[in-house]
Amino acid sequence: MRASFQNFQQVLAYLQGKGLFHMDLSLDRMRRALAALDLTRPPFAVAQILGTNGKGSTAAFLASLCAAHGCKTGLYISPHFVSPEERIRVDGRPWPGESWVAHAENILSVAPDLTYFEFLTVLALLIFREERVDAAVLEAGLGGRHDATTAVAADLLCFTPIALDHKDVLGPSLRHIAADKAGAVRGPAPICTAAQFPVAAHCLEDAALAHGAPLLWAEPLPAPSPGGPSAAGLGLQGPHQSVNAGLALAAWRRLAPLLGKNADDVRAQAHGLARAFLPGRLQSVPAAHDHPPLLLDGAHNPHGMRALLTALQQKNIRPAGAVFSCLGDKDWRTSALMLKHFLGPAPMFIPALDNPRAARAHEVAAACNALPPATAVALDNLPEALTRSAAALGAGATADPVRPLLLLLTGSLYLLAEFFTLHPDLLEAPAPVPAPDSAGTASA
């Protein structure tokens, strides 16, 4: 008997039954579902965001650029921290779950065999169509060739830097991984890419040539210039964000003519880049009753960890300690030792994650302590790690009167998810930057 949904909680229960990490690498189910719902070519512009690191940030920048130019914009990102509602956004707002029910019922009636990610991808497209968005930014979940977002006709593809990740699914080498991601190229739609390792660049060049797609190499945002977009005025922090913002800006300049917008409105561009927000990206959090001052970042592989540590060095931030945890199917040893070396004698707190894919906390701590001094300690859960770290930082409160004590929380988006479950208010964007008074620029 087919399931039937009466409320959002029933939709959630159905999705949980699918299994968050279940994958079945094929586009056949998606193609059938999209054809049945007349969504193969949606009635709005579509930008697909692929790559390894920076996908979410690039998607957030591009969606914010669209909104700043007056476009009603859908954004589909993953994973979520607390609720799947976070994945589907219209004009920056998570779309309320109660409005999912009718759409979920519709999907189930034509495609009962979709995976968790496929179901949410189709749901996002239905919501965006119902809301009559002008543009939708779709972040790929994993890979490219068989990702659910690749079943949708796209007007533009963006590739953030491609690096080693998900080797168990995509292949053991960078060439395998890049070839899979480049497999998302499926027609002559323009391709914008950030700088890539040579082997990844060759994969993208071959795919673009095979499909007659123009390939544009995006430049990082430049140093500040009067009135225009620059790396100094970004809503997301860190030197690596100049790469993501530059990619998003290059993509916007290709999308703008399709949307009837001015591709050269530098004031609107600067405003859009300044208003971008994504939780867990070098996010500063003040102290609370259950934790010290925090800096949250979702670095979850060596490439991301390198970007995080470079950002800290450039900002002259030396954390007084770190909470680190990670998934076991990532290259966690390299990331953990990079962080351990950076911290020096500062303590590391390694909580066990409530996740079947999590690396064992005792193994992570032991690997870290192989690099002297032995400052890493395994703990049962995140609340214990926050309590222990607050006590440790409090004991060293007078150690450095110049730099304020700060705890870094990093290693996995799932670690951040456990923190945001305790503090869901921190998922919200800060107060918006006032919009410039210029034609074609959104004021809200």
C-alpha positions in Angstrom: 0.0 0.0 0.0 1.4 3.4 -1.0 2.2 5.9 1.7 0.1 9.0 2.1 1.1 12.3 3.8 -1.1 14.3 6.0 1.6 16.6 7.5 5.3 17.5 7.4 6.2 15.0 10.1 4.9 12.1 7.9 7.0 13.4 5.0 10.1 13.5 7.3 9.4 10.0 8.5 9.1 8.8 4.9 12.4 10.4 4.0 14.2 9.0 7.1 13.0 5.6 6.0 14.8 6.1 2.7 18.1 6.5 4.5 20.0 9.7 4.3 23.2 8.0 2.9 21.6 5.6 0.6 22.8 6.0 -3.0 21.8 4.3 -6.2 24.0 5.7 -9.0 21.6 6.1 -11.9 19.6 9.0 -13.5 16.8 6.8 -14.8 14.5 7.3 -11.8 15.0 11.1 -11.8 14.4 11.3 -15.6 11.1 9.4 -15.3 10.0 11.6 -12.4 10.9 14.8 -14.1 9.2 13.8 -17.3 6.0 12.8 -15.4 5.9 16.1 -13.6 6.9 18.2 -16.7 10.1 19.4 -15.0 12.8 18.1 -17.4 13.1 21.7 -18.7 11.9 23.9 -15.8 10.2 27.2 -16.5 13.1 29.2 -14.9 16.8 29.6 -15.4 18.9 26.9 -13.8 22.5 27.1 -12.6 24.1 23.8 -11.4 27.0 24.1 -8.9 29.5 21.2 -8.9 33.0 20.6 -7.5 34.5 19.5 -4.2 35.0 22.5 -1.8 33.1 25.7 -2.0 29.9 24.5 -3.6 27.6 25.8 -0.9 29.4 29.1 -0.7 29.4 29.6 -4.4 25.7 28.7 -4.6 24.9 31.2 -1.8 26.9 33.9 -3.5 25.1 33.3 -6.9 21.7 33.2 -5.3 22.4 36.4 -3.5 23.5 38.0 -6.7 20.3 37.0 -8.4 18.2 38.4 -5.6 20.2 41.7 -5.5 19.2 42.3 -9.1 15.5 41.8 -8.4 15.2 38.1 -9.4 13.0 35.8 -7.4 15.5 33.1 -6.6 15.3 29.4 -5.5 18.3 27.9 -3.8 18.8 24.1 -3.3 21.8 23.1 -1.1 22.9 20.3 1.1 23.4 18.9 3.6 21.1 20.4 6.2 22.1 21.0 9.8 18.8 20.6 11.7 15.9 20.2 9.3 15.6 19.4 5.6 13.7 22.6 5.3 17.1 24.4 5.2 17.9 22.7 1.8 15.1 24.4 -0.1 15.1 28.3 0.0 13.2 31.0 -1.9 14.7 34.4 -1.7 16.9 33.2 1.1 14.2 31.8 3.4 13.9 28.1 4.1 10.6 26.9 2.7 8.3 25.8 5.5 7.7 22.0 5.7 4.0 22.2 5.9 3.9 23.4 2.3 5.8 20.3 1.2 3.0 17.9 1.9 1.0 18.2 -1.3 4.1 18.2 -3.4 5.4 15.1 -1.7 2.2 13.4 -2.3 2.4 14.3 -6.0 6.0 13.0 -6.2 5.0 9.7 -4.5 2.2 9.2 -7.0 4.5 9.2 -10.0 7.9 8.1 -8.6 7.8 6.0 -5.4 11.3 4.6 -5.9 13.3 7.9 -5.6 16.2 8.0 -3.1 16.3 10.6 -0.3 18.3 13.1 -2.3 16.4 12.5 -5.5 13.1 13.1 -3.7 14.2 16.4 -2.2 15.6 17.5 -5.6 12.3 17.0 -7.3 10.5 18.6 -4.4 12.7 21.7 -4.7 11.9 22.0 -8.4 8.1 21.7 -7.7 8.3 24.4 -5.0 10.3 26.7 -7.3 7.8 26.2 -10.1 4.9 26.9 -7.8 6.6 30.0 -6.5 7.4 31.2 -10.0 11.0 31.9 -9.4 13.1 33.5 -12.1 16.2 31.5 -11.4 17.2 28.4 -9.4 20.7 27.6 -8.1 21.1 23.8 -7.6 24.0 22.5 -5.7 25.0 18.9 -6.7 25.1 16.4 -3.9 27.9 14.1 -4.8 29.9 13.8 -8.1 28.3 14.9 -11.3 27.6 12.2 -13.8 24.9 10.5 -11.7 23.9 13.3 -9.4 20.2 14.0 -9.2 20.7 17.6 -10.2 22.2 16.5 -13.5 18.9 15.1 -14.7 17.6 18.7 -14.9 18.3 20.8 -18.0 20.7 23.6 -16.9 21.5 26.9 -18.5 24.9 27.2 -16.8 27.3 24.9 -14.9 29.8 26.1 -12.3 32.7 24.0 -11.1 34.4 24.9 -7.8 37.9 23.5 -7.2 37.9 19.7 -7.6 39.9 17.7 -5.0 40.1 14.2 -3.5 36.8 13.4 -1.7 34.3 10.5 -1.7 37.0 8.2 -3.1 34.9 5.2 -2.1 32.1 6.2 -4.5 33.8 8.3 -7.2 37.1 6.5 -7.6 40.6 6.4 -6.0 42.3 9.2 -7.9 41.8 12.8 -8.8 41.4 11.8 -12.4 38.5 9.5 -11.5 36.8 12.1 -9.4 37.2 14.9 -11.9 36.0 12.7 -14.7 32.8 11.9 -12.8 32.2 15.5 -12.0 32.9 16.6 -15.6 30.3 13.9 -16.6 27.6 16.4 -15.6 28.4 18.4 -18.8 25.6 17.3 -21.0 25.1 19.9 -23.6 26.2 23.3 -24.9 25.3 25.3 -21.7 28.2 27.5 -20.7 30.7 26.2 -18.1 32.3 28.5 -15.5 35.1 27.1 -13.5 37.5 28.2 -10.8 41.2 27.3 -11.2 41.7 23.6 -11.2 44.5 21.1 -10.7 45.8 20.2 -14.2 44.2 16.7 -14.3 40.8 18.2 -13.4 41.2 21.0 -15.9 41.9 18.5 -18.6 38.7 16.6 -17.7 36.6 19.7 -17.9 38.2 20.8 -21.2 37.5 17.5 -22.7 33.9 17.5 -21.6 33.4 21.0 -22.9 34.9 20.2 -26.2 32.8 17.0 -26.6 29.6 18.9 -26.0 30.4 22.2 -27.7 30.1 24.1 -24.4 32.0 27.3 -23.9 34.4 27.1 -21.0 35.1 30.2 -19.0 37.9 30.4 -16.3 36.8 32.6 -13.5 39.2 34.8 -11.6 39.2 35.4 -7.8 37.8 38.7 -6.8 40.4 41.5 -6.9 41.5 43.9 -4.2 39.0 46.6 -3.2 38.0 49.2 -5.9 35.6 52.1 -5.5 32.0 51.0 -5.8 32.6 47.6 -7.3 32.7 44.0 -5.9 35.9 43.0 -4.1 37.2 40.4 -1.7 37.0 42.9 1.1 33.2 43.2 1.1 32.0 39.6 1.1 29.3 38.2 3.3 31.3 35.0 3.7 34.7 35.3 5.3 38.1 33.9 4.5 40.6 34.4 1.6 39.3 31.3 -0.2 35.9 33.0 -0.6 37.4 35.3 -3.1 37.6 32.3 -5.4 34.0 31.2 -4.7 32.7 34.8 -5.1 34.7 35.3 -8.3 33.2 32.1 -9.7 29.7 33.2 -8.7 30.2 36.6 -10.3 31.4 35.1 -13.6 28.3 32.9 -13.6 26.0 35.8 -12.9 27.4 37.7 -15.8 26.4 34.8 -18.1 23.0 34.4 -16.5 22.1 38.1 -16.4 21.2 38.4 -20.1 18.9 35.3 -19.9 17.0 37.1 -17.0 16.9 40.4 -18.7 19.2 42.0 -16.2 22.3 44.3 -16.5 25.4 42.1 -16.3 27.6 45.2 -15.4 25.7 46.8 -12.5 28.7 46.8 -10.1 26.7 48.3 -7.2 24.1 45.5 -7.3 26.9 43.0 -7.6 28.7 44.3 -4.5 25.5 44.3 -2.6 24.7 40.7 -3.6 28.1 39.4 -2.6 27.9 41.3 0.7 24.6 39.8 1.6 25.5 36.2 1.0 25.2 34.0 4.1 25.7 30.3 4.8 26.0 29.0 8.4 29.2 27.2 9.4 31.6 29.1 7.1 34.1 30.9 9.4 31.1 31.9 11.5 31.9 33.7 14.7 29.7 32.8 17.7 29.8 34.7 21.0 30.1 32.8 24.3 27.0 31.3 25.9 26.1 29.5 29.1 27.2 26.2 27.5 30.2 27.1 25.4 33.1 29.6 25.1 33.5 32.0 22.1 33.5 29.9 19.0 34.6 30.0 15.4 32.6 27.4 13.3 33.8 26.1 10.0 32.8 23.0 8.0 36.2 22.1 6.7 36.0 18.3 6.2 38.9 17.3 4.0 42.5 18.4 3.5 41.7 20.9 0.8 39.1 22.6 3.1 41.3 22.4 6.1 44.1 24.1 4.2 41.8 26.9 3.3 40.6 27.3 6.9 44.1 27.4 8.3 45.2 29.9 5.7 42.3 32.1 6.6 43.2 31.9 10.3 46.8 32.8 9.6 45.8 35.8 7.4 43.4 37.1 10.1 46.1 36.5 12.8 43.7 34.2 14.7 45.3 31.6 16.9 42.6 29.5 18.5 43.1 28.5 22.1 41.9 25.0 21.3 39.7 23.1 18.9 36.8 20.7 18.9 37.4 18.3 16.0 35.4 15.4 14.7 35.0 13.8 11.3 33.5 11.1 9.2 35.5 7.9 8.8 35.2 7.8 5.0 37.0 11.1 4.7 40.8 11.6 4.7 40.5 12.6 8.3 44.0 11.7 9.4 45.5 14.3 7.1 43.0 17.0 8.1 43.4 16.2 11.8 47.2 16.3 11.7 47.2 19.6 9.7 45.0 21.1 12.5 47.1 19.5 15.3 50.3 21.0 13.8 48.7 24.4 13.5 47.4 24.3 17.1 50.8 23.4 18.6 50.3 22.9 22.4 46.7 24.0 22.4 44.2 21.3 23.4 42.0 19.3 21.0 38.7 17.8 22.1 37.5 14.9 20.0 33.8 14.1 20.6 32.1 11.0 19.3 29.6 11.9 16.5 26.1 10.4 16.5 26.5 9.2 13.0 27.1 5.7 11.6 29.8 7.0 9.3 31.7 8.8 12.1 35.4 8.0 12.7 36.0 6.6 16.2 36.9 9.4 18.6 39.6 7.3 20.3 41.3 6.5 17.0 41.2 10.2 16.0 42.7 11.3 19.3 45.4 8.6 19.1 46.4 9.7 15.6 46.6 13.4 16.7 48.7 12.5 19.8 51.2 10.7 17.6 52.3 14.3 16.8 53.7 15.6 20.1 52.6 17.1 22.4 49.7 14.7 23.3 47.0 17.3 23.7 44.0 15.5 22.1 41.4 13.8 24.3 38.5 11.6 23.1 35.1 12.4 24.6 31.6 10.8 24.5 29.7 13.7 22.9 29.7 17.3 21.8 28.2 18.8 25.0 30.9 17.2 27.0 33.5 18.6 24.6 32.1 22.1 24.9 32.0 21.9 28.7 35.6 20.6 28.9 36.8 23.2 26.5 35.1 26.1 28.4 36.8 24.9 31.5 40.2 24.7 29.8 39.9 28.1 28.1 38.7 29.6 31.4 41.8 28.3 33.2 44.0 30.0 30.6 42.1 33.3 30.4 45.1 35.4 31.2 47.5 33.5 29.0 47.4 36.1 26.2 45.9 39.5 27.0 46.2 40.7 23.4 44.3 37.9 21.6 40.8 36.9 22.9 40.4 33.2 23.7 38.5 31.4 21.0 37.6 27.8 20.3 37.6 26.4 16.8 34.9 23.9 16.0 35.6 22.1 12.7 36.1 18.8 10.9 32.6 17.8 9.7 29.4 19.4 8.7 27.8 16.8 10.8 29.7 18.0 13.9 28.3 21.5 13.1 24.8 20.0 12.7 25.0 18.7 16.3 26.0 22.2 17.5 23.2 23.9 15.5 20.7 21.4 17.0 21.7 22.8 20.4 21.6 26.4 19.0 19.2 26.6 16.0 18.9 30.4 16.2 22.5 30.6 14.9 21.3 29.2 11.5 19.7 32.5 10.7 21.5 35.2 8.7 22.6 38.3 10.5 20.8 41.6 10.0 20.9 42.5 6.3 23.2 45.1 4.8 21.2 48.1 3.6 20.7 48.1 -0.2 22.3 50.8 -2.3 19.9 53.3 -3.9 20.3 52.3 -7.5 18.1 51.1 -10.3 17.7 47.4 -10.6 19.0 46.6 -7.1 16.8 44.8 -4.6 16.2 46.7 -1.4 15.2 43.7 0.7 
